[in-house]
Amino acid sequence: MDLSRLLRPKSVAIIGGGTWCHAVTQQLIKTGFSGKIWPVHPRAEDICGLKAYPTAIDLPGVPDATFIGINRDATIGAVERLARMGAGGAVCFASGFGETADGQDANSRLLKAAGDMPILGPNCYGMINALDGVSLWPDQHGCLPVESGVAILTQSSNIAINLTMQKRGLPIAYVVTCGNQAQLSEAEIADALLDDPRVTAIGLHIEGFLDLPAWQAFARKAEAKNIPLVALKVGKSQEARSATVSHTASLAGSDAGAQSLLDHLGIARVDDLPTLIETLKIMHVAGPLLSGKIASISCSGGEASLIADLAHDTDLIFPMLTKRQSKALSDALGPKVALANPLDYHTYIWRDAVAMTQAFSAMIDSNLAMTFLIVDFPRGDICDDSDWECAIVAALETRATTNANIAMVATLPELMPEHIATRLMQGGIIPLNGLAEALAATEAAQARSPAQEDIIVPAPTQTSDLVAEDAAKTALTEFGISIPAHKPGSLEDLVQWTATTKGPFVLKTTGVAHKSESGGVALSLTNSDAVRAAGANMQGDTFLIEEMIEGTIAELLVGVVKDPAHGFIMTIAAGGIFAEIVQDQVSMLLPASKGRLKQALTRLKIAKILMGYRNQPAADLDQIITAIDAVQSYVLANLETVEEVEVNPLIVTQERAIAVDALIRKRHDQSH
């Protein structure tokens, strides 16, 4: 669907005469829109000094974009007329459609009326195009004219308004509110914005993902155009997960699914609006950062230690100074300054813009993704900020001569005035408001790529049952997973079997999800008498006896849950009975290459143990990856029926990775 006329119109119609429609007209006049503005009202002769037309049919031309600010049912009729006329698209302001219980029929009629004509909403504020002075927006906003800038899409009109009011120096090219997304999903709108070469980055406020293939297409197109993406995905606190029986489900809830999807798409994620803005500033000026290597230079030891501490729990790195940096800094600062990264250059050279330029330039190095200049400006209302001009001049000169990625950072957000932020931005310096926000934004701005594997759209959730443990493990062996030697049967059958088989053994009751918690597992049974005694204390009539795996290096959990909103989510974690307590896990969207599986495995804290911590025996990582991939292969072969799979624990020894317990939940009327 072509959105170009809607997003970059040459003519705009405003249907309706209320306060909201007057505001749209006023904003178009205020922003200096150079195209045609056509108010539509059945009784008014003029609106805001512009001639009004009784209906859309009476307009002197076919509008490229229309703001429809009338009631729900009238909106449907207006959309139908515009579509018949060949209009370029419309913003549907009215509510009462798909977001309400009684609005589903109206929603269907709206979509039928629109046909191939694009519509934003319904139940949305519309859009602002600050590049071309277009404002289909029924309220005040803070966007300023720009020649290039970032695009911001939100599912909340109020958040959109607030973002336009930022005073942090971010050039905003587009703001689009998505509303109900009855026709156009957020991904499809964002995809269309990629077609404007003046857009430098895209920020997304996301409440939910409606069209997974559209998100994938958008992410791949953004990568091809080298347009970085960042999202604020809300919903971490929502209890949106279904009741499940496995450990995996409690570890990989709906937010883990959202994070896995964003990782799969190569979209950075931030947790708050300030960090979203700061990340977009970095992306606008520098594009995707190629690493997490940073440097910091400030005239305070307190600030040097503060940025070092704040970066400690991130993946950002302060590399040691090179010989070249050390010599150049020594030449600039003299012998009284201890050289390090982060650097406290003291105040010996303050007010000497030439010396400050020499020091700032000396800190620049080609292996750095970003160099921070920490500068806090005084209050402009009661203080004289002329003494800080030297820092601005030195920063701009350093940028001009080195062309490096340089950010001037205020430790507190309010200590970076807007006029200074704008001046820095114009000179290619990234003004960042707040030290913590600057570090979080730098981390988020690192280059990411969408996964090559196509997203799997999950089938609707089915009524499902647990597969017996023995059958579950047998099913997994068909895809390459290793399991212990075992035998199912009655207790007496197993007692007789162990009388002629070498132990030690593990005895389990069957049909229980968490056997350890219900006394359904007995370990280290050395003979048939021990097996009989252990079984007598367990509930159930059927049992499973297995060889006991010895030489354990670690226990892992490997599980997959079908998340209807995001796809099939695999979780790899430190396993065993304390899986939820330890909380050492990483999740990803399936399908995943073996390379991605290995990368995920090595991100676990327990990975150090797997690789031979403190000269202890190391596990065979290839065997672990084979086992994890076997679980994935089983899921991919049973997409239509499987709801959940879990191996816990996957016992890892020096030579093997053995699934000693397995859970599968799927439709009971299907074969494994």
N, C-alpha and C positions, 0 to 999 in steps of 0.2 A: 504494500500500500504506500503510495507516494504522499509524504507529509510536507513536501517542500513549500507548497502554497500556504498551508496552515502555519508553518513555522516562520516563513519569510514572505509575508503577504505584501502585495502592492495596493490592495484595497481591503478595507475592514468594514463589516456591518455590525451594528449593535442592536439586537432585537430586545425591546423592553424599555420601560420608562421609569422604573423605580430608582431608588438611591444607588443600587449596585451598578446599574447600567449607566447612570450619570457619571459614576466614578470611572468606569471604563473609558468613556468619552473624554473625560477630563485628563486621565493619564495619557491617552494618545496625543492629546494636544500638548500636554506638559513635556512629553518626551520628544516632541518635534517630529512625529511621524510624517514622512513626506508623501505618503500615499493618500488615497481617497478614504474619507471617513463618512460612513452613511448610517446615521441613526434610523431606526425603524420603530414607529409607534402609530397606532391607528388614529389617534386624535391630536397629537402634538404637531404643531407646525415647525418648531425647531427645538433642538436640545443642545444646550451649551453653545448656542449661537450657530449651530449647523442645521441645515435644512433636514427635516425628518420626512420619511416616506411611510405611507400607510402600511405596506406589506413588503416582504422581500421581493415579490414579483414586480413591484413598482420601482425597484432600484434602477439607476441608469446603467448598471453593468452587473456582471456576476461577481460576487465578492470572493476573494481568495480565502479570507478567514472571517468567521462570524462568532460573536459572543452572544449566546442565547441566555437571557436573564429573566425568563418567565417561568410560570409554574410547570409542574411535571407533565401534565397531559398536553398543554399547549406546546411544550418543548418538542414532543414527538411530532406534532404537525409541522412545526417549523423546520425540523430536521428533514422531514420528508420533502418539503418544498425546496429546500436548499439542495438536496441531493438531486432532485429532478432538474434543477437549474444548472447543475454542473459546478457547484461551489467547491472551493478547495478544502474545506473542513470547518469544524465548529467546536467551540467550547460549550459544554452543557453544564450550566451552573446549578440547575435544580437538583434537589435531593428527592428521596422517596422511591428510588429504583431498587437495584439489587441489594442494597445495604439494609433493606427492611423486609419484614416477613410478607407484607402485602404488595411489594413492589416488583415481584418476579415477572408478572405478566407485562407490566409497563416496561421493564427492562428488555423483554423479548421484542415488544413492539418498537422500541427505540432502535434496536439493532436492525430490525427489518427495514425501518424507515431510512436508516443511514445508508444501507447497502454498501457500496464501495467508497463512500465519502468518509474520510477519517473524522473521528470525534474524540475529544478529550473528555474524560469523566464517564458518566455524570457525577454530580456532587463534587465539583472541584473548582478552584479559583481560576485556572487557566494557565497562561504562560506569558513570560516577559522575554523579549529578544532585545537586549541592550545594544547589540551590534547595529541593528537597523531601526532602533527607536520604536519598536512595536511593543505594545503593552495591552494584551487582552486580559486585564487584571482589575477586579472590581473593588480596589482598595488602594491605599497609599503603598509605596514600596521604596526601597532605598537604592535601587540599581542606578548606576551612572553610565553614561555612554562610554563604550570601549571599542577598540579596534580588534582585539582578540581577547580570549579569556576562557574560563571554565564554564561548563554546563552543570547545573544542579537539578536533579529530579527528586521529588519527594512524594510520598503518599499522604502527606499532611499539609494542608494549605497554611495552617498557622506556623508550622516550622518553616515553610518556604518564606513567608513574610519575614520572620525573624532573621533568617539567613541573609535576606536582601539588606537588612539594616546593619550588617557587620561593618565595623570601622577599623578593619585590620589590613586594609590595602589589597584585598583579594579582588582582581578584576573578574566580574561575573558576566558572561556572555548570554547565557540562557538560564531561566528558572522555569521549570515546568512542573505543575502538580498533576498527578495521575488520577486522583479520585478513585472511583469504583473500578476503573479499568474494564469497563463493560465490553469495549471493542479493542482498544489498543492497550497492550500490556506495557509495563514500565520498560521492559527490555526492548520492545519494538520502538518505543519513543526514543529511547537512548540510542538505538541503532540508527535512527534517522538523523540524530544530531551529529553522528560521526561523519555525515556527508558534508558538513560545513567545515572547510579547512581552517576557519578562524577559531574553532574549538580546540583547546590545548589539553584538557583533561576533563573527566566526568566524575562527579560525586553523586552518590545515590543514597537516599534514605529509604530503606526497604522494611516493610512490615511482613511481607510474604512473597514467595515466588509462585507466579501463576502459570507460567509457560516455560518449562525447562528447556526444550529445544530452542526457543527464542533467546533465552539467556545465553545458551552456548553459542549460537550464531553471532550474537552481539559481542561476546567476549573475544571470539576469534577474529572478528572484523576489527575490533579495537586494537588487538595485537598487531594485525597486519598494517594498520595505520599508525602504529606506535603511539597510541593515545592511552595514557595510564588511567586506571579506574580505582576508585576507593568507595567503600560502602560503610554506612552506619546501619547495621542490621539489628533491629530491636527484637525483643522476645526472649532474652536469656532467662527471665524470671518466670515465664509462663509455664504452668504445669500442663504442657500440651502433648505429653507422651501417652500412649495407650498402656493399659495394664498388661504387663508381660511377666514371664516366669523366669527370665534369665538375668544373670549379672550384666550382660552386654547392654540390655535395654536401659538399665539404670545408669550406665556410663555414657551411652550414646543416645541421649534424648534429642528432642527437637532442635535444640540449639547446636548440639554437636553435628546434626544433619545440616543445618544452615552453614556452619563453619566449613564442613567438608565440601559442600557445594561451592562456596566461595573460593576455597582452595583449588578445587577442580577447575573453576572458571578463571583462576588467576587474578581475582579481584581482592585487593587489600581490604582489611576490615579494621575500623576504629570503633571506639566505645562511646564517643561523645561528640557533640557538635563543634566545640572549639578545636579538637584534634582534626575533625573533618576539614575545617577551614584551613588549618595550618598545613595539612597534607596537600590540599589542593594548591596552596601557594607554592610549595616545593615542586609539585608536578607541573605547574604552569611555567615556572622559570627553567627548571632543570630537566624536566621529563623524568622517566624512571631512573632511580639511582642504581648504579651497577654493583654496589657492595654496601656493607654496613661499617666501613672504615671511616672514622671521623677524627677531626682535631678540634681543639678548643683553645682560644686565646682570650684572656681577660686580665684586667688590672687588679684582680683581687684573688688572694689565695682561698678565701671562702667560696668564691664562685667556682674556682677550679676544682675544689674538693666536692662541691655540691653537684656539679655536672657529672663528675666521675661516679659518685654514689647513685645518682638517679639513673645512670646508664647501666648500672651493675646487673640488673635483672632483665636487661634487654639483650638482643643479639648484636648490638652495636659494639664496635671495637675501637679503642684508642691505640693505634700502632705506635711503637717506639719511634722516636725521632731518627731520621736517617742522618748520615754524616753530613750531607749537604744542608739539611734543615738546621742541624746543630751549629754548623759553621756560620750560616747566614744569620741565624738568630743571635749568635754570640757577637757577630760584627754589628748587628743592629742595637743590641741591648747592653753590651758590655759585660764585665765579669761579675757584677753584683746580682745578676738574675740567674737562679737555678733553672736549667733548661729541662723541660719535661713536656709530655702531652697527657692531660691538659696543662696549659702553660699559664702561669701568673707572671705577667711582664711588669708588674708593679706600676708606679705612676711617674717614673723618671722621665718618660718621653711624652707624657700627656700634654696636650696643646701644641706639640710639634708634629704637624700633619705629615711632613716629609719623613721624619723618623718613624712615626706610626705606620706609614705606608710601607717602609722598609721592613718593619717587624711583621706586619700582617702578611706581606708577600713572602717573607722567609718561611712562614708556617705552611704555605701552600705546597702541596706535593701531588704528583700525578696519581699516586695510589689511593688518594682520599676521595671518598664520595661526597663529603661535605666538610667545610671548615666553618666553625661557629666563632663569631666575634660577639662576645657577651658585653652588651652595652645597655644600661638602664638610663632612660631620660627623665629629667625632673618634671614635676608638675608645671604645666605652662601657665596656670592661672596665678600662681604666687611666686614662681621661681624664674630665674634667667637661664635659658638653656644655651646661650651663645658659646659657653665653654665646651659644648658637645659637638660643635661644628667640625672640630678637628677629626673626630672619629668617623663622621659621615664622609668627609672628604677623603680620608685615608682608605676607607672601605671601598668607595666608588673608584678611586684610582687603582686600588689593588685588583678589583674586578676587571677594570678596563685593560690592565696590562697582563693579567694572567688568564682571564676567561674561565676561571675556576668556579665551582659551585660554592658560593659564600652566603652564609646566613647571618644576619645581625639579630641577636636574640636578646630579648628583655626577660629577666628572671621572673618578673611579674607581668601578666598580660597588659595591665593598664599603664605600664612604663614604656610602651611603644606607641607614641602618638600617631594618629592617622596620617597627618600631613607628612610626617617623616617616613612612615611605612610606604606611602605612595611614591615619595621621592626615591627611596631605596629601590622599590620595585621597578621604577622607570629606568634605573641604572643597572638592572640585572642582579641586584642584591635581594635576597629573600628575607623580608622582615618577619620574624617569628615572635608571637606573643606568648610568653611563658616558657620557662625552661623545660618543665615536664612535658608540656604539649609539643615543644620543638623536637624532643627526643622521640616521643611516640610517633610524631608525623614523619620523622626521618626514617624510622623503622618501617612504617607503613608504605613509604614512597619507594622502597626497594623494588627493583624490576621483578615481575612475576609473569608467568606464561600459562595459558590454559592447557589442561591436559589434552593429549592427542586423542584419547579414547572418548567415544561418544557417550553422552549421558543416557542412562537407562531410565525411561519413564515407568514408574512402578504401576502394576495393575491394581485395581481396587482391592482393599483388604478383604480377605476371605475368612469365613469361619474355619478354624484350624484346630488340630489336635497335636499333642506330643507324640513323636515317634519313639518307640522303646529304645533305650540306650544301646543295646546290642545291635538293633537294626540301624540306628543312626550311625554308629561307628562303621558298620559294614558298608553302608551307603557311601561314606566318605572314603573308604579304602579304594573304591572304584575310581576315584579321582586322584589317588596317589598318596593318601595320608597313611602313616604307619600307626598301628594300634597294638596293644599288648596281646600275647597269647591269652585266650579266654575261653570260657564255657558257660552258657546259661543253663538253668534248670532248677529243679527243686533242691532244697537244702540237702536232702539225703543223697540225691544224685551227685552233688558236688563234693560231699564228704567222701563218697566212694572214689570219685575221680582224683581227689588230692591224695588219697592213700597210695596211689601209684605214680604220682607226679611230684617232681622236685619243686619245693617252695623257694623263697617265701611267697605268700599269696595276699591278695586283696579281695575281700568279700564285700559285695554291695547288694542292697535290695534294689529292685527295679521299680520304675513307674513314679519315682519321686524326683523333682527337679533339683533341689538342694539337699543331697543325701547327707552331707557332713553335718548340717544343722539339725537333722532329725535322727541322728544316730544310725544312719543307714550305710556307713562305711566302716570297715574294720581293716587295719593295716598290719603288716608284718606277721601274718599267720603262718606258722612254720610246719604245721601238720594237720591231719584230718580232725583230731580232737579239738584243736583250737578253732578250726572252721565251724564245727558243730556248736561249740560254745558261743561263738560270736553270732551265728545265725539265730540262735535261740533268743537273743536279745533284740532282734530286729523285727519290724513289722513287715507283713507281706508273705506271700506264698512262693514267689519266684525270686531267684537270686542270680547273680553273675559273679563268677570267680575269675580272677585274672592274675597273671604273673605280676609281681611287684617290681617296678622299675627301680633299679639302684644306680648310684653314681649321679644323682641329680645335681645339676649346676643351677638351674632356675626353673620356675614354673611360669608359663605364659597363659594368657587368655586370648583366644582368637574368636571373634564373633561377628555376625552380620545381622542387622535388623532392617526390615523394610520400613522406611520412613515415607509415608505417602506423599509428603510435601517435597521431598528432596531426592529420593532414590534409595538405593541399597547402601547402607552405611556400614563399613567394616571398622571394627575397633580392635586394635592390638594393645595389650596391656600386661602389666605384671599380674599374674594369675594366682590361682589357689583360692583358699577360703577367705582371704583378706583382700580380695580384689577391690571391693568398694572402699575399704579403709585406706589402702595404699594410694589409690587414685593416680596411678602412673600409667597414662594411656594416651594414645593418639588415634584419631579417627580419620577416615578418608572415604571418598565416594568410589563405588565400583562402576565400571571395571578399572583396575589399576595395574600398571606394568610391574614386572618383578623389580625393576629399578626403583619405582616409587614405593613398593612394599619394603624393600631393604632400607630406603631412606627413612621411612616411617619407623621401622624397627630400631634403627640406630638413634632415633630421637628420644627413646625411652631412657629414663634414669637407670633402669636395670640393664641397659645395653652394656654398661661398663663391666658388669658381672659376666655377661655373655661373651665378652671379648677377653676375659681373663684378668679380672681385677686383682692387683697386688700379687701377681705371679701365681694365681690360682688357675686351674684348668679352664680352657676356653671351650665354648660350644662351637659346633659346626654351623655357621650362619646359613650356609646354603641349604642344609637340611631343614632349618627353621623356615626359610623362605619357601621351600618346596611344600611344607605343610600348610603354610598360610595360603599359598596359591591354590592348594588342593581345596581348601574351604571355599575360596572364591570360585573355582571352577565348578564346584557342586552347585553353588547359588546360580551361576550364569546358565547352567544346564536346566535349572528348575525355576526359572523366573516367574512362571505363571502360577505356581502353587506354593512356593516357599515363603514363609513369613519371618522365620528366624532360625539362625544356626549359631551354635556356640560350642567351642572346644575349650574346656576348662577343668583341669589344667592340661596344657600341652607341656609335658615334662621334657626338659632339654638336658641331654647328657653330652659328653664329648663327641659321640658319634651319631646320636639319634635325636629325633624330635618326635615324641610318641603321644598320640591323643589318648589319654587314659579315661577321659569322660567326654561325652558329647551329647548335645541336645539339638534336636531338630523339631521345629513346629511348622506344619504345613497342612494343606487340605487332606483330610484323612481318606478321601475317596480316590486318591491318586497313588500310583506306585512311586517308590523312591527314585 
